[in-house]
Amino acid sequence: MTRMRRKAIVALFLFTLFIFGAMMGLRTLKPSDGFSDLAPGMDFVGERSERKRLAEKDAPASPGQFRSGGSDTKVVFTKSDRDSSIFYDVHIFYYLWYGSPVMDNKYIHWDHPLVPHWDPKIAASHPQGGHTPPEDIASSFYPELGPYSSRDPNVLESHMAQIEEAASGVLVLSWYPPGVADDHGEPTEDLVPAVMDAAQRHSIKVAFHIQPYKGQTDQSMHDNIKYIIDKYGKHGAFYRFRTSTGQVLPLFYVYDSYLTPPESWTELLTTKGSQSIRGTPYDGVFVALIVEERHKHDILASGFDGMYTYFASNGFSFGSSHQNWKAIKAFCDANNLLFIPSVGPGYVDTAVRPWNNHNTRNRVNGRYYETSLQAALSVRPEIVTITSFNQWHEGSQIERAVPKKTMSRLYLDYLPNQPDQYLQLTRQWAETFNKEKDKWLM
């Protein structure tokens, strides 16, 4: 009798352990039921195959009330072995802030310091200091190209080929004004022409992701928009979007837009504003970041044309929680705003925020990414954004990564899959998105 009772207890323990493990696995796939504590911002934020272009418009864009047809949003190429498409309604966030000794005389961003927690008691229980590349970098993954420089033309060419492989038609470039950089980087505006040229060689368009900076005002934003359009507006890679009125306008993403009050944004984004760009050669489609629920009302009042969610961690914020996207989309539809959900393959930023493990989202061999993509498609958006191509600090990259082990570090990787796993998944879902949109418009 005692033996049977002991067996029953062991079986009950093993069953409980199994249930606990299953629940922890599902945590990475299911929407959060509430807010997680927001981490402080980082101030984010070979030869080519010969191809023949069969169809392309100079300004891939969406006609109607922020509606688009599949034929307006893709280009089809004939390669030696198959047809290949690229989709201009799949946008991907791209960072230009990396440096290496060969090109920059030092490592930049790969040696990013560990960000201390704002609570001294919590901060004291976690590592401090920084990283020492090339063996120890500020990322939980290791890039196939190594800790590279964004100034290396070979790296830039490889990146464009990878983005094309992923079928993402619009590169959303993290941008600071000339002479300005994030707290841990160097100014990179001088690299933008090289990015534009490389993108054009791969039929990729470039949109701008304007980052917050000290002294940012409606006047300085007016100057920034004017600068970008005057300098890059005539380039063949400059992205434009067709609005509900039929206008073909540049599209700008504005990161941390909530840091500027609505009354200041109205000076720039409404027709009666003192710095208004509406109806001028510098008009555009301006997309704000939604983090908290109240931001949707501020975004509407500010005069923005839409909102995006950016963060790749489901449950990290109201905006990034998949369960809220249907309500956000309904709000946007009712107010003629674009809703652009952002999806990512996973999230892990503990290489720079060692105390932020609760916001880690495991990749689960691609299942987390596919769950996120399905959540985005379920609300029938006009555009989907990918976070990110190469935000290595936050582990949201789809860029090629490789296994790596050093004396002090064991990096995460994409095994048992290949380094291009997330490029291929992105292409598959871009093709599915395009097919689904054709059905929505029938």
Sequence and secondary structure as in RCSB ss.txt:
>XXXX:A:sequence
MTRMRRKAIVALFLFTLFIFGAMMGLRTLKPSDGFSDLAPGMDFVGERSERKRLAEKDAPASPGQFRSGGSDTKV
VFTKSDRDSSIFYDVHIFYYLWYGSPVMDNKYIHWDHPLVPHWDPKIAASHPQGGHTPPEDIASSFYPELGPYSS
RDPNVLESHMAQIEEAASGVLVLSWYPPGVADDHGEPTEDLVPAVMDAAQRHSIKVAFHIQPYKGQTDQSMHDNI
KYIIDKYGKHGAFYRFRTSTGQVLPLFYVYDSYLTPPESWTELLTTKGSQSIRGTPYDGVFVALIVEERHKHDIL
ASGFDGMYTYFASNGFSFGSSHQNWKAIKAFCDANNLLFIPSVGPGYVDTAVRPWNNHNTRNRVNGRYYETSLQA
ALSVRPEIVTITSFNQWHEGSQIERAVPKKTMSRLYLDYLPNQPDQYLQLTRQWAETFNKEKDKWLM
>XXXX:A:secstr
 HHHHHHHHHHHHHHHHHHHHHHHHHHTTS  SS                 EEEE  SS    TTT   GGGSEE
EEE SSSEEEEEEEEEEEE    B HHHHSS BSTT      SSHHHHTTS  S   TTTS SSSB BTT S  T
T HHHHHHHHHHHHHTTEEEEEEEE  TT   TTS   GGGHHHHHHHHHHTT EEEEEE   TT  HHHHHHHH
HHHHHHHTTSTTB EEE TTS EEEEEEETTGGGS HHHHHHHHSTTSTT  TTSTT  EEEEE  STTHHHHHH
HHT SEEE    STTSSTTT GGGHHHHHHHHHHTT EEE EE S B  TTT TT GGG B  GGGHHHHHHHHH
HHTT  S EEES SS GGGT   S B   B SS B B  TTS TTHHHHHHHHHHHHHHHHHHHHT 
